[in-house]
Amino acid sequence: MATAEERERQRQAGSFGAAADAYERGRPPYPPEAVAWLVPERARGVVDLGAGTGKLTRALRAPGREVIAVEPSAGMRERFSQVLPGVRVLDGTGESIPVPDSSVDTVVCAQAWHWVDPRRAVPEIARVLRTGGRLGLVWNSRDLSAPWVAGLERILRDYAAAPTEDRQVDRVGAPFGPVERQDFRWSHPMTAEEILDMVASRSYVITLEHAAREELLGRVRGLLDAERPTEMPYVTEGYRAELESL
């Protein structure tokens, strides 16, 4: 039987469809240099696992490459198809990827590995990868070295703890080789409304009671009115591991 913590985690994991539009407006893309580090140029078949509204998918496309999006939320898949009508998007999860054995060169999971069960997802990803394939994991994190961003973080933590502290990267393991990491610092131009959408699209904000959510967003508006930021500084954390012989 699931614990209360596990049930809350499942509730938050399933919440994104209700905020798909805010997610699309407020979530940042991924810097090209991070994508190039994660995905080999030679990769001809790539699965974007937990694709959301296609924020990473857009950067994965390249001539001669087929990108397949896998996303469990119907709301997210609907928004994805509006944004990227030419890309196939399938209903699936890290534990159940609806593509054949040994059919792709790379599986990339952006902003979502912390939601999967690595015990089941790792062998499933190994199943769909060709020999010598790669798993790439990536997260965009707000750069808290900027004082106003640290202030934003304090507001958010007054209402809920983010469920993303454990990246689960150390649980990749066999049949993958050692996990490499590289960070990329960059800034994404954003309006105040886009920053509000970014906040509103967080799972722990979506699932707040209405009054608490409105209070939180009101405090964020006050901060943005005072600081008037025009961009959001990010640190993109990239991880990659090669599939070894099974």
HELIX and SHEET records of a PDB file:
HELIX    1   1 ALA A    4  ALA A   13  1                                  10    
HELIX    2   2 PHE A   16  ALA A   19  5                                   4    
HELIX    3   3 ALA A   20  GLY A   26  1                                   7    
HELIX    4   4 PRO A   32  LEU A   38  1                                   7    
HELIX    5   5 THR A   57  LEU A   60  1                                   4    
HELIX    6   6 ALA A   74  VAL A   83  1                                  10    
HELIX    7   7 TRP A  113  TRP A  115  5                                   3    
HELIX    8   8 PRO A  118  VAL A  128  1                                  11    
HELIX    9   9 PRO A  147  ARG A  157  1                                  11    
HELIX   10  10 VAL A  169  ARG A  171  5                                   3    
HELIX   11  11 ALA A  192  ALA A  200  1                                   9    
HELIX   12  12 SER A  203  ILE A  206  1                                   4    
HELIX   13  13 HIS A  210  GLU A  227  1                                  18    
SHEET    1   A 7 ARG A  88  LEU A  90  0                                        
SHEET    2   A 7 GLU A  66  VAL A  70  1                                        
SHEET    3   A 7 GLY A  45  LEU A  49  1                                        
SHEET    4   A 7 VAL A 104  ALA A 110  1                                        
SHEET    5   A 7 LEU A 129  ARG A 142  1                                        
SHEET    6   A 7 GLU A 231  GLU A 242 -1                                        
SHEET    7   A 7 GLU A 180  PRO A 189 -1                                        
END                                                                             
